[in-house]
Amino acid sequence: MSAPRSSGQPSAPPPLEGATRIIGSIALSTAVFMNVLDTSIANVSIPTISGDLGVSSSQGTWVITSFAVANAITVPLTGWLTQRFGQVRLFIISTLLFVLSSWLCGFSPSLEALIAFRVLQGAVAGPMIPLSQALMLSSFPKSKAGMALAIWSMTTLVAPVAGPLLGGWISDNYTWPWIFYINVPVGLLAAWISWRIYRDRESPTRKLPIDKLGLVLLVIWVGSLQIMLDKGKELDWFASQTIQLLALVAVVAFVFFLIWELTDAHPIVDLRLFKERNFTVGAVTLAVAYGVFFGNVVLLPLWLQSNMGYTATYAGLVTAPVGILAILLTPFVGKMLATRDARLIVTVAFIVFALVCFMRSNFNTDVDIRTLMIPTVIQGAAMAAFFVPLTSITLSGLEPWRIPAASGLSNFARLTAGAFGTSIATTLWENRATQHHARLTEIASPGHQPFDQALDTLQNGVGMSHQAALARLDGLINTQAFTMSAIDVFYASGVIFILLTGLVWFAHGRKKTAAGGDGGAAEAAAGAH
């Protein structure tokens, strides 16, 4: 059957009503939360997993890398897979396979087995996020599309923050396989409810030829890029021949991929979506903003644990309040989309993000937990106000059959930008710390009165040996250097968010629909109906 592209297309099912819509939304959100949680839940458990399986921590990081690589490859394939198998069928199959692979991960007897099952888990997880977005939009009437996007976005924003907290707690109180086992009952319940509600709302399908060369090129360039980003810092970036080779392969394969996909009759990834102005502006703005945001999400607890003496649990507690305002305000932002220009809401969100970054740029080594948490709480408001409107802008004006492909491609851009943001933020942090350390030691060295006084106090006042006193002073200088470096990254992030306020205005403005709703969100919903 051909994809519905003409006015004579089959009529789409009507929006869900009442309790059915609420239960369906919860089921979809639960599946997405489980999926997104798994991208970060294993991070804090790597030392435990590595020790239990008898491997080094650097080898253990492949547990994260393998999932990220497989996930990044399959997310942009969502559009093609949807036209081949149907939205509902593909979502249910992906969720059930995710449950199976999670169960296998928990039972893994060796690192090799765990990595293999994490590859499977990441691959089947790819279509779940964009498909849940499309199904959520189809559940709501066009006038409430903003609310649908709001409910969907809450799970994708809160889960990465909750992941490290939950992963650390499970690893400390139980055994690491339980970070995977918890997916089994949750995923089975979400899949069962989703099937009961959405099975009669399947999208039209058609037989499509497999773009084999496009698929191979996609696997090569995305896989090379993701491994390069994950392993770059560990291998000292371009000083390593491995990283140089990965970069070369990624660039060459990407160029061939672009040429092939733009000229093939049935591309595996619909790059022609970038001809749509709102899609391009929305996807690029969302990707850059998410990359900067996620880089900060990773850097803050890393700095607290490495240099400020915080445990993983307490560092997690500092970042956890970000979800409070995000959850409370997201529904209001969804309602605002019906009457306000999405670009204006995004602009306000970026200004708040910039404010948060500038507040953090005033941190010092004496910062207390209250001062740390204030900008974190405020950041929740910005999270609520940037994700939903930008998603609305990205999907607005697209034909119904292109929504899954557009959602998959924009989510791919967002996830890739998150990987870039993490690598750039942590690498910049360490490089700047080295520079600050060198400058501080020019002042804090023998012959300078403050240094000599501090050394004398530690030796004669505290009773330390000369070497121990020097080591203590070097530790203090290191703490200052890494704190100053973190401040640099926070300040630069604030400047980027200010610049992004201009980028979003390149998108087309809000259009009133016949129902009086916002064109962006309503058209996004229309694409799912």
ZARO-126210 format. One record per atom (N, C-alpha, C): residue in three letters; x, y, z. Coordinates in steps of 0.2 Angstrom, whole numbers, plus 5000, padded with zeros to 4 digits. Layout:
alaXYZ
...
//
This chain:
met500449945000
met500050005000
met500450065000
ser500350114996
ser500750174996
ser500650215002
ala501150255003
ala501150305009
ala500650355007
pro500250385012
pro499750435011
pro500050495009
arg500050515003
arg500350585001
arg499850624997
ser499250604996
ser498750644992
ser498150654996
ser497750694993
ser497150714997
ser496650654997
gly496750604993
gly496350544994
gly496650494999
gln497050515003
gln497350465008
gln496850435013
pro496950385016
pro496450355021
pro496350405027
ser495750405029
ser495650455035
ser496050425041
ala496350465045
ala496750445051
ala496250435057
pro496450395061
pro495950385067
pro495850455071
pro495350465074
pro495250525078
pro495650525084
pro495750585088
pro496150585094
pro495750545099
leu496150515104
leu495950485109
leu495550525114
glu495150495118
glu494750545123
glu494850515130
gly494750565135
gly494650545142
gly495250505145
ala494950455149
ala495450405152
ala495950365147
thr495650355142
thr496050315137
thr496650355135
arg496550415133
arg497150465131
arg497650465137
ile497350475143
ile497850485149
ile498250415150
ile497950365150
ile498250295151
ile498750285145
gly498550305139
gly498950295133
gly499650335134
ser499550395136
ser500050445137
ser500550425142
ile500250395147
ile500750365153
ile501150305150
ala500750265146
ala501150205144
ala501750225139
leu501550275135
leu502150295130
leu502650335134
ser502450375139
ser502950415143
ser503450365147
thr503050315149
thr503450265153
thr503950225149
ala503750205143
ala504250175139
ala504850215137
val504650285135
val505250335134
val505650345140
phe505350355146
phe505750365152
phe506250305153
met506050245152
met506450185153
met507050185148
asn506850205142
asn507350205136
asn507850265138
val507650325139
val508150375140
val508550365146
leu508250335151
leu508550325158
leu509150275157
asp509150235152
asp509650185151
asp510250215147
thr510150275144
thr510750305141
thr511250335147
ser510950345153
ser511450375158
ser511450335164
ile510950285165
ile510950245172
ile511650205173
ala511950185167
ala512550135168
ala513150175169
asn513150245168
asn513750285169
asn514050285176
val513650285181
val513950285188
val514050215190
ser513850165186
ser513950095189
ser514550065185
ile514850105181
ile515450075177
ile515950045182
pro516250075187
pro516750045192
pro516449985195
thr515849975197
thr515549915200
thr515549865194
ile515349875188
ile515249825183
ile515949805181
ser516449845180
ser517149835178
ser517449785184
gly517349805190
gly517649765195
gly517349695196
asp516649685195
asp516349625195
asp516549575189
leu516649605183
leu516749565177
leu517549565176
gly517949595181
gly518649585181
gly519049615175
val518749675173
val519049715168
val519249785171
ser519649825167
ser519849895169
ser519249945168
ser519249995171
ser518750045170
ser518650075163
ser519250075160
ser519250105153
ser518950055148
gln519049985150
gln518649935146
gln517949935147
gly517749955153
gly517049955156
gly516650015152
thr517050065150
thr516650115147
thr516350095140
trp516550045137
trp516250015131
trp515549995132
val515349985139
val514649975140
val514250035138
ile514450095139
ile514150155137
ile514150165130
thr514850165127
thr514950175120
thr514550135116
ser514550065117
ser514150025113
ser513450035112
phe513150055118
phe512450075117
phe512350135113
ala512750185115
ala512650255111
ala512750245104
val513250205101
val513350195094
val512750165091
ala512550115094
ala511950075091
ala511350115090
asn511250155096
asn510650195096
asn510650255091
ala511250285091
ala511350345086
ala511250315079
ile511450255077
ile511350235070
ile510550225069
thr510250195073
thr509550175072
thr509050235072
val509150285076
val508650335077
val508450365070
pro508950385066
pro508750415060
pro508450365055
leu508450305056
leu508150255052
leu507350245053
thr507150285058
thr506450275061
thr505950295055
gly506050345051
gly505550355045
gly505450305040
trp506050275038
trp506050215034
trp505750155037
leu505950145043
leu505650085046
leu504850085047
thr504650155049
thr503950165050
thr503550155044
gln503750175038
gln503450165032
gln503450095030
arg503850055032
arg503949985030
arg503449935035
phe503449955041
phe503149915046
phe502549945050
gly502450015050
gly501950045053
gly502150065060
gln501850125062
gln502150155068
gln501950115075
val501350095075
val501150055081
val501549985082
arg501549955076
arg501949885076
arg502649895078
leu502949945075
leu503649955076
leu503849975083
phe503450015086
phe503450045093
phe503449985098
ile502949945097
ile502849885101
ile503449835101
ile503649815094
ile504149775093
ile504849795097
ser504949865096
ser505549895098
ser505549895106
thr504949905109
thr504949905116
thr505049835119
leu504749785116
leu504849715118
leu505549685117
leu505849705112
leu506549685111
leu506949725116
phe506849785117
phe507149825122
phe507149785129
val506549765131
val506449725137
val506949665137
leu506849625131
leu507249565131
leu508049575131
ser508249625128
ser508949645128
ser509249665135
ser508749705138
ser508949725145
ser508949665150
trp508549615149
trp508549555153
trp509249515151
leu509449515145
leu510049485143
leu510649515146
cys510649585146
cys511149625149
cys511349605156
gly510749605160
gly510849585167
gly511149515168
phe511049465163
phe511249405164
phe511949395161
ser512249445158
ser512949435155
ser513449415159
pro513749355157
pro514349325162
pro515049365160
ser515049395155
ser515749425153
ser515649495150
leu516149535150
leu516149605147
leu515949595139
glu516149545136
glu516049545129
glu515249525128
ala515049485132
ala514249475131
ala513849535133
leu514049575138
leu513749635140
leu513749685134
ile514349695131
ile514349745126
ile513949725120
ala513949655118
ala513549635113
ala512749645114
phe512549635120
phe511849645122
phe511649715122
arg512149755124
arg512049835125
arg512049855117
val512349825113
val512349845106
val511549835103
leu511349775105
leu510649755103
leu510149805107
gln510249815113
gln509849865117
gln509849935114
gly510349955112
gly510450025109
gly510050025102
ala510149975098
ala509949975091
ala509149975091
val508849925096
val508149925096
val507849985100
ala508250025103
ala507950085107
ala507850135102
gly508250145097
gly508250195092
gly507550225090
pro507150185087
pro506450205085
pro505950225091
met506050205097
met505550215102
met505450285104
ile505950325104
ile505850395106
ile505450435100
pro505650435094
pro505250475089
pro504550445088
leu504550375088
leu503850345087
leu503350365093
ser503650365099
ser503250385105
ser502950465104
gln503450505101
gln503250575100
gln502650575095
ala502750535089
ala502250535084
ala501550505087
leu501550455091
leu500950425093
leu500650475098
met501050505102
met500750555107
met500450605104
leu500650635098
leu500350685095
leu499750665092
ser499650605089
ser499050575086
ser498550565092
ser498750555098
ser498250545103
ser497850605105
phe498150665104
phe497850725106
phe497450765100
pro496950805101
pro496750845096
pro497250905094
lys497150925088
lys497650975086
lys497751035090
ser497151055093
ser497151115098
ser497551105104
lys497651035106
lys498051025112
lys498750995110
ala498951005104
ala499650975102
ala500250995107
gly500151065109
gly500651085113
gly500751045120
met500151025123
met500150985129
met500450915127
ala500250885121
ala500550825120
ala501350825120
leu501550875117
leu502350885116
leu502550895123
ala502250935127
ala502450945134
ala502450885138
ile501950845138
ile501950775142
ile502550735139
trp502650735133
trp503150695130
trp503850715132
ser503950785132
ser504650805133
ser504850805141
met504350805145
met504550795152
met504950735154
thr504750675150
thr505150615151
thr505850615148
thr505950645143
thr506550645139
thr507050695143
leu506750745147
leu507250795150
leu507350775157
val506950735161
val507050715168
val507450655168
ala507350605163
ala507650545164
ala508450545164
pro508750585160
pro509450595160
pro509750615167
val509350655170
val509550675177
val509450625182
ala508850585182
ala508750535186
ala509150475186
gly509450465179
gly509750405178
gly510350395183
pro510850435183
pro511450435188
pro511250415195
leu510750455197
leu510450445204
leu510250375205
leu509750355201
leu509550285202
leu510050235201
gly510450245196
gly511050195195
gly511450185201
gly511650245204
gly512150245209
gly511750205215
trp511150225216
trp510750195222
trp510750115221
ile510550095215
ile510450025214
ile511149985215
ser511650015212
ser512349985213
ser512549985220
asp512450035224
asp512650035231
asp512249985235
asn511549985234
asn511149945238
asn510949875236
tyr511049865229
tyr510949795226
tyr511549775222
thr511449745216
thr511949725212
thr511849755205
trp512349765201
trp512249805195
trp511749775190
pro511649715190
pro511149685185
pro510449715185
trp510349735192
trp509649765193
trp509549835189
ile510049865187
ile509949925183
ile509649905176
phe509749845174
phe509449825168
phe508749785169
tyr508749745175
tyr508149705176
tyr507549745178
ile507649805180
ile507049855182
ile506649865175
asn507049865170
asn506649875163
asn506149825161
val506249765164
val505849705162
val505049715163
pro504849725170
pro504149735171
pro503849805169
val504349855169
val504049915166
val503949915159
gly504449885155
gly504349885148
gly503749835146
leu503649785149
leu503149735147
leu502449765148
leu502349805154
leu501749835155
leu501649895150
ala502149935149
ala502049985144
ala501849965137
ala502149905135
ala502049875128
ala501349845128
trp501149815134
trp500449785134
trp499949835133
ile499949895137
ile499449945137
ile499449985131
ser500049995128
ser500150035121
ser499749995116
trp499849925116
trp499549885111
trp498849885111
arg498549875118
arg497849875119
arg497549945116
ile497849995117
ile497550065115
ile497650085108
tyr498250065105
tyr498450095099
tyr498450045093
arg498249975095
arg498349925089
arg497849945083
asp497249975085
asp496849995079
asp496950055076
arg497550085077
arg497750155075
arg498350155071
glu498450095068
glu499150085064
glu499150135058
ser499750155056
ser499850195051
ser499950155044
pro499750185038
pro499850145032
pro500550125031
thr500650075028
thr501350045026
thr501450035019
arg502050035016
arg502150015009
arg502849975009
lys502849935004
lys503449895003
lys504049945000
leu504549955003
leu505049995001
leu505749955000
pro506049974994
pro506749934993
pro507249964999
ile507649915000
ile508149935006
ile508749965003
asp508850025005
asp509450065003
asp510050045006
lys510349985003
lys510949945007
lys511549995007
leu511750025002
leu512350065002
leu512250125007
gly511650155007
gly511550215012
gly511550185019
leu511350125020
leu511350095027
leu512050085029
val512450055025
val513150035026
val513550105028
leu513450155024
leu513750215025
leu513550255031
leu512950245033
leu512650275039
leu513050235045
val513050175045
val513350135050
val514050155051
ile514450165046
ile515150175046
ile515250245049
trp514950295046
trp515150365048
trp514850385055
val514250355057
val513950375063
val514350335069
gly514550265067
gly514950225072
gly515550255073
ser515950275068
ser516650305069
ser516550375073
leu516050415071
leu516050475075
leu515850465082
gln515450425084
gln515250415091
gln515750385095
ile516150335092
ile516750305095
ile517250355096
met517350395091
met517850455092
met517650495098
leu517050515098
leu516850565103
leu516850535110
asp516750465111
asp516750435117
asp517450415120
lys517850405115
lys518550385117
lys519050435116
gly518850495113
gly519350545112
gly519750575118
lys519450585123
lys519750615129
lys520250565132
glu520050505132
glu520450445135
glu521050435131
leu521050445124
leu521550435120
leu521950495118
asp521850555121
asp522150615120
asp522050645113
trp521450635111
trp521150655104
trp521650645098
phe521750705095
phe522150695088
phe522850675089
ala523050675095
ala523750645096
ala523750575095
ser523150545095
ser523150465094
ser522950455087
gln523350405084
gln523250385077
gln522550355076
thr522250315082
thr521650285082
thr521050345081
ile521150395084
ile520650455083
ile520750485077
gln521350495074
gln521450525067
gln521050475062
leu521150415063
leu520850365058
leu520150365058
leu519850365064
leu519150365065
leu518850435062
ala519150495063
ala518950555061
ala518950555053
leu519450525050
leu519550525043
leu518950475040
val518850415043
val518350375041
val517650405041
ala517550445047
ala516850475048
ala516750525043
val517250565041
val517150625036
val517050595029
val517450555027
val517450525020
val516750485020
ala516550445024
ala515950405024
ala515350455024
phe515350515028
phe514850555029
phe514750595022
val515250615019
val515250645012
val514850605007
phe515150545007
phe514750495002
phe514050485004
phe513950475010
phe513250465013
phe512750525010
leu513050585011
leu512650645009
leu512450645002
ile512950624998
ile512850624990
ile512350574988
trp512450514991
trp512050454990
trp511350464992
glu511250494998
glu510550495001
glu510150554997
leu510550604995
leu510150654991
leu509950644984
thr510250584981
thr510150574974
thr509750504974
asp509750464979
asp509450404979
asp508650414979
ala508250364975
ala507550374974
ala507250354981
his507550304985
his507250284991
his507750284996
pro507950344999
pro508450355004
pro508250325010
ile508750295014
ile508650265021
ile508550315026
val508750375024
val508650435029
val508450495024
asp507850525026
asp507550575021
asp507950645023
leu508550655020
leu508850725021
leu508550775018
arg508050765013
arg507750825010
arg507250865015
leu507250835021
leu506850875026
leu507150935027
phe507850945026
phe508251005028
phe508051055023
lys507651045017
lys507451095013
lys506851135016
glu506551105022
glu506051145025
glu506351195030
arg506251255030
arg506551305034
arg506451295041
asn505851285043
asn505751275050
asn506051215053
phe506051155049
phe506351095052
phe507151105053
thr507451145048
thr508151155048
thr508351195054
val507951255055
val508151305060
val507951265067
gly507351235068
gly507151205074
gly507651145076
ala507851105071
ala508251045073
ala508951075075
val509251125071
val509951145072
val509951185079
thr509451225080
thr509451265087
thr509351215093
leu508851165092
leu508751115097
leu509451075098
ala509751055093
ala510351015094
ala510951055097
val511051115095
val511551155098
val511351175106
ala510751195107
ala510551205114
ala510651145118
tyr510451085116
tyr510451025120
tyr511151005121
gly511651015116
gly512351005117
gly512651045122
val512451105122
val512751155128
val512451135134
phe511851125135
phe511451105141
phe511751035144
phe511850985139
phe512050915141
phe512750925144
gly513150965140
gly513850965142
gly513950995149
asn513451045151
asn513451075158
asn513151015163
val512650975161
val512350925165
val512950875167
val513350865163
val513950815164
val514450845168
leu514650905166
leu515250945170
leu515150955177
leu514550985179
leu514351005186
leu514550945191
pro514250885190
pro514350835195
pro515050815195
leu515350815189
leu516050795188
leu516550835192
trp516450905191
trp516850945195
trp516750945203
leu516050935205
leu515950925212
leu516250865215
gln516250805211
gln516550745213
gln517350745213
ser517550775208
ser518350775207
ser518650825211
asn518350875212
asn518750935215
asn518450965222
met517850955223
met517450985228
met517350935234
gly517550865233
gly517450815238
gly516750795239
tyr516350795234
tyr515650775234
tyr515650695233
thr515250665236
thr515150595234
thr514650595228
ala514550535224
ala514150525218
ala513450545220
thr513250515226
thr512550525228
thr512350605230
tyr512850635233
tyr512750705235
tyr512750755228
ala513250735224
ala513250765217
ala512650765214
gly512350705214
gly511750685211
gly511150725214
leu511150735220
leu510650775224
leu510650845222
val511250875220
val511350945218
val511050955212
thr511050905207
thr510750915200
thr510050895200
ala509850855205
ala509150825204
ala508550875204
pro508650935208
pro508050985208
pro507951015201
val508351005196
val508151035190
val507551005187
gly507350945190
gly506650915187
gly506050945190
ile506150985196
ile505551015199
ile505151065195
leu505451115193
leu505151165189
leu504951135182
ala505451095179
ala505351065173
ala504651025172
ile504550985178
ile503850955178
ile503250995179
leu503351045184
leu502751085185
leu502651135180
leu503151165176
leu502951215171
leu502851185164
thr503051125163
thr502951105156
thr502251105153
pro501751085157
pro501051085155
pro500851155154
phe501051205157
phe500851275156
phe501151295150
val501851275148
val502151295142
val501751265136
gly501451205137
gly501051175132
gly500451215130
lys500151235136
lys499551275134
lys499751345131
met500251375133
met500451435130
met500651435123
leu500851375120
leu500951365113
leu500351385109
ala499751375112
ala499151395108
ala499051465107
thr499351505111
thr499251585110
thr499851625109
arg500451595110
arg501051635110
arg501451605105
asp501951655102
asp502351635097
asp502951585100
ala503051525097
ala503451475100
ala504151505100
arg504351555095
arg505051585095
arg505151625101
leu504651665104
leu504651705109
leu504751665116
ile504451605116
ile504551565122
ile505251535122
val505451515117
val506151485116
val506651545118
thr506551605116
thr507051655117
thr507051665125
val506451665128
val506451675136
val506851615139
ala506751555136
ala507051495139
ala507851505139
phe508051525133
phe508851535132
phe509051595136
ile508751645137
ile508951695142
ile509051675149
val508551625151
val508551595158
val509151545158
phe509251505153
phe509851465153
phe510451505153
ala510551565150
ala511151605150
ala511251635157
leu510651655160
leu510651675167
leu510951625172
val510751565171
val510951505175
val511751495174
cys511951495168
cys512651485167
cys513051545170
phe512851605169
phe513251665172
phe513251655180
met512651635183
met512651625190
met513151575192
arg513251515188
arg513751465190
arg514451495188
ser514551545184
ser515151565183
ser515451615189
asn515051625194
asn515251655200
asn515451605205
phe515351545204
phe515551495209
phe516251495211
asn516451475217
asn517151475219
asn517251405224
thr517851395226
thr517951335230
thr517651335237
asp517351395239
asp516951395245
asp516251395244
val515951375238
val515251375237
val514951325241
asp514351345244
asp513951295248
asp513351265244
ile513051215247
ile512551175243
ile511951215241
arg511751265245
arg511251305243
arg511351345237
thr511951375237
thr512151415231
thr512151375225
leu512451315226
leu512451265220
leu511751255217
met511251245222
met510651215220
met510151275217
ile510251335219
ile509851385216
ile509751395209
pro510351395205
pro510351395198
pro510051335195
thr510151275198
thr509951215196
thr509151215196
val508851235201
val508151245202
val507851285196
ile508151345195
ile507951395190
ile508051365183
gln508551325182
gln508651295176
gln508051245173
gly507651225178
gly507151185177
gly506551215173
ala506551285174
ala506051325170
ala506251335163
ala506951345162
ala507151345155
ala507051285151
met507151225155
met507051165152
met506351155149
ala505951175153
ala505251165151
ala505051215145
ala505351265145
ala505151315140
ala505551315133
phe506051265133
phe506451265126
phe506351205122
phe506151145126
phe506151085122
phe505451085118
val504951095121
val504251095118
val504151135112
pro504351205113
pro504251245107
pro504651235102
leu505251215103
leu505751195097
leu505551135094
thr505251085097
thr505051025094
thr504451045090
ser503951095092
ser503451115089
ser503651145082
ile504151195083
ile504351225077
ile504651175072
thr505051125074
thr505351075070
thr504851035066
leu504351015069
leu503850975065
leu503251015062
ser503251075063
ser502651115060
ser502751115052
gly502151115049
gly502151115042
gly502351055038
leu502451005041
leu502650945037
leu502050895036
glu502050855030
glu501550815028
glu501550755034
pro500950725034
pro500850675040
pro501350615039
trp501450595033
trp501950535032
trp502650555034
arg502850615035
arg503550635036
arg503650645043
ile503150645047
ile503250665055
ile503750615058
pro503650545057
pro504150495060
pro504850505058
ala504950525051
ala505650535049
ala505950595052
ala505550645052
ala505750715055
ala505950705062
ser505450675066
ser505650665073
ser506250625074
gly506350565070
gly506950525070
gly507550565069
leu507550605063
leu508150645061
leu508350705066
ser507850735069
ser507950785074
ser508150765080
asn507950705082
asn508150675088
asn508850645087
phe509050625081
phe509750605080
phe510250665081
ala510050715078
ala510450775078
ala510550795086
arg509950795090
arg510050815097
arg510450765100
leu510450695099
leu510850655103
leu511550655101
thr511650665095
thr512350675092
thr512650745095
ala512250795095
ala512550855098
ala512650845106
gly512250805109
gly512350795116
gly513050755117
ala513250715113
ala513850675113
ala514450725112
phe514350775107
phe514850825105
phe514950875111
gly514350895114
gly514350935120
gly514750905126
thr514650845127
thr514950815133
thr515750805132
ser515950785126
ser516650785124
ser516950855124
ile516650905121
ile516950975121
ile517051005128
ala516450995132
ala516451025139
ala516950995143
thr517050925143
thr517550895148
thr518250905145
thr518350905139
thr519050915136
thr519250985137
leu518851035136
leu518951105137
leu519051115144
trp518751085149
trp518851095156
trp519551065158
glu519751015156
glu520350985158
glu520951025155
asn520851055148
asn521351095145
asn521451155148
arg520851195150
arg520951255153
arg521251245160
ala521051195164
ala521351185170
ala522051175170
thr522351145165
thr523051145164
thr523351215163
gln523051255159
gln523351325159
gln523251365165
his522651355169
his522651395175
his523151365180
his523251305180
his523751275185
his524451305184
ala524651305177
ala525251335175
ala525351415178
arg524851445177
arg524851515179
arg524851525186
leu524451485190
leu524451485197
leu525151465200
thr525451415197
thr526151395200
thr526651445199
glu526551495194
glu527051555193
glu527051595199
ile526451605202
ile526351645208
ile526551605215
ala526151545215
ala526251495221
ala526851455220
ser527451485221
ser528051445221
ser528551475226
pro529051435227
pro529551455232
pro529851525231
gly529951565236
gly530151625235
gly529651685235
his529051655234
his528451705235
his528151695242
gln528051755246
gln527951755253
gln527351715255
pro526751725251
pro526151685253
pro526251605253
phe526651585247
phe526851515247
phe527251495252
asp527751535254
asp528251515259
asp527851505266
gln527451555267
gln527051555273
gln526651495274
ala526251475269
ala525851415269
ala526251355270
leu526851355267
leu527251295267
leu527451285274
asp527651345277
asp527951345284
asp527351325289
thr526751345288
thr526251325292
thr526051255292
leu526051225286
leu525951155286
leu526451115289
gln527151135288
gln527651095291
gln527751105298
asn527751165301
asn527851175308
asn527251185312
gly526751205309
gly526051215313
gly525651145313
val525651115307
val525251045307
val525750985308
gly526350995306
gly526850935307
gly526950895301
met526750925295
met526850885289
met527550875287
ser527750825283
ser528450825280
ser528450875274
his529050885272
his529050935267
his528750915260
gln528750845259
gln528450825253
gln527650825254
ala527450805260
ala526750805261
ala526450875260
ala526850925263
ala526550995263
ala526551015255
leu527050995252
leu527051015244
leu526450985241
ala526350925242
ala525750885239
ala525150915241
arg525050935247
arg524450975250
arg524351035246
leu524851075245
leu524751145242
leu524651125234
asp524951075231
asp524751065224
asp524051045223
gly523751005228
gly523050985228
gly522651045228
leu522851095233
leu522451155233
leu522451195227
ile523051205224
ile523151235217
ile522751205212
asn522751135212
asn522351095207
asn521551115208
thr521351115214
thr520651125215
thr520451195212
gln520851245214
gln520751315211
gln520751315203
ala521251275200
ala521351275193
ala520751245190
phe520451185192
phe519851155189
phe519251195191
thr519251235196
thr518651275198
thr518651335193
met519151365192
met519251415187
met519051395180
ser519251335178
ser519151305172
ser518351295171
ala518051265176
ala517351255176
ala516951325175
ile517251375178
ile516951435178
ile516951465170
asp517551455167
asp517651475160
asp517151435156
val516951375157
val516551335153
val515851365154
phe515651375160
phe514951395162
phe514851465158
tyr515351505159
tyr515251575156
tyr515251575148
ala515651525145
ala515551515138
ala514851495136
ser514651445140
ser513951415139
ser513451475139
gly513451515144
gly513051575144
gly513051615138
val513651635135
val513751675129
val513351635123
ile513451565123
ile513151535117
ile512451535117
phe512151525123
phe511351535124
phe511151605122
ile511551655123
ile511351725121
ile511351725113
leu511851695110
leu511851695103
leu511251655100
leu511051605103
leu510551555101
leu509851595101
thr509751645105
thr509151685105
thr509051715098
gly509551725094
gly509451755087
gly509351705082
leu509651645083
leu509551595078
leu508851565077
val508451565083
val507751535082
val507351585078
trp507451645078
trp507051695074
trp507151685067
phe507551645064
phe507551625057
phe507051585055
ala506651555060
ala506051505058
ala505451555056
his505051525053
his504451565051
his504051575057
gly503651625058
gly503251645063
gly502651605064
arg502251615070
arg501651585072
arg501151595067
lys500751545065
lys500151555061
lys499551535064
lys499051575064
lys498351555067
lys498051505063
thr497851445066
thr497451395062
thr496651415063
ala496251375059
ala495551395059
ala495251385066
ala495551345070
ala495351335077
ala495551385082
gly496051435079
gly496351485083
gly496951465087
gly497151405086
gly497751375089
gly498351395086
asp498951385089
asp499551395086
asp499751355081
gly499951385075
gly500151345069
gly500651295070
gly501151315074
gly501751265075
gly501551205078
ala501251205084
ala501051145088
ala500451105084
ala499951145081
ala499451115078
ala499651085072
glu500051115068
glu500351075062
glu500751015064
ala501051015069
ala501450955071
ala500950905073
ala500350925076
ala499850875077
ala499550845071
ala499450895066
ala499150875060
ala499550825056
gly500150825057
gly500650785054
gly500550715057
ala500250705063
ala500150645066
ala499450615065
his499050655062
his498350635062
his498150615055
//
